[in-house]
Amino acid sequence: MYTLTPPQGEVNDDNNPTASEVSDAESTRKESKVNKSKPKKTTEEPVSSPREKVLTFYQQNLGQPAPVVMQELDDWLEDHSPEWVIAALTIAAESHRQFPTARTVMRRWQKENIKTLDDIKADQVNWENRKTRGSQRKPPISVAPNSSFSDDDIPF
């Protein structure tokens, strides 16, 4: 058994722990079990390398990357900032997609020479405008007036 010193003001003549001491000891023991079984996820920890920044973002938003994905992310990080890579991963995560979507975005950005976060923001505005224009109602397709079809050609 363990020996606890009674808090000041409590007298314990029989060398048994008081109720408050037992309660404190049990709660400390319960806390230590909880802390051991569930690791805390903290986003406040300083991340030192670009690779760690990207890996942390990937894990929090897309899950655990496969080794081949991590290698490809490392390749992208050789030529681009971690923020650039994270921006592509963000697009994939927001559209409920996985890494292939981010890869496609990064390839397009590379092809179109989109290098900075400002370039990315401008591209996103253009993309939204294109989506909006594309979703507008298009006029119905009409048959040319000189077509060879007539109402008699329709079987019903």
Buried (B, 14 or more C-beta within 10 A) or exposed (E): EEEBEBEEEEEEEEEEBBEEBEEBEEEEEEEEEEEEEEEEEEEEEEBEEBBEBBBBBBEEEBEEBEEEBBEBBBEBBEEBBBBBBBBBBBBBBEEEBBBEBBBBBBEEBBEEEBBEEEBBEEBEEEEEEEEEEEEEEEEEEEEEEEEEEEEEEEEE
